[in-house]
Amino acid sequence: MGELSSILKEMETNEIEPNEQTVKELVHAHCAEGNLAEAHKVLAAVNSQVLPESALEEIMICYAKSGDLEKTIDLLGNFDDLTLPVIRPMISKLSADEEDNADLT
């Protein structure tokens, strides 16, 4: 995991801009390890022009699966200009279910 965390730092030191594939792979690897904080750092560190929607969706799905719907919605709000065809319907459904459950209590 240490190598994974240092990849962006090393790229920055060498003045290399990460491309979409690099970002996607780093986010995927961090999410696979359950390290959402590091995956989020990758998103925060890159230029929004190289942010693949699939990487953003993957981290949002991981947050949602971990039960952190609030973090998922907050992150989604930062990217209103993106389509996000997988995650938007999922978040809408989860939000509606959460509201329905709140009404029952």
Stockholm file with secondary structure:
# STOCKHOLM 1.0

chainA/1-105         MGELSSILKEMETNEIEPNEQTVKELVHAHCAEGNLAEAHKVLAAVNSQVLPESALEEIMICYAKSGDLEKTIDLLGNFDDLTLPVIRPMISKLSADEEDNADLT
#=GR chainA/1-105 SS CHHHHHHHHHHHHTTCCCCHHHHHHHHHHHHHTTCHHHHHHHHHHSCGGGCCHHHHHHHHHHHHHTTCHHHHHHHHHTTTTSCCTTHHHHHHHHHHHHHHHHHHC
#=GC SS_cons         CHHHHHHHHHHHHTTCCCCHHHHHHHHHHHHHTTCHHHHHHHHHHSCGGGCCHHHHHHHHHHHHHTTCHHHHHHHHHTTTTSCCTTHHHHHHHHHHHHHHHHHHC
//
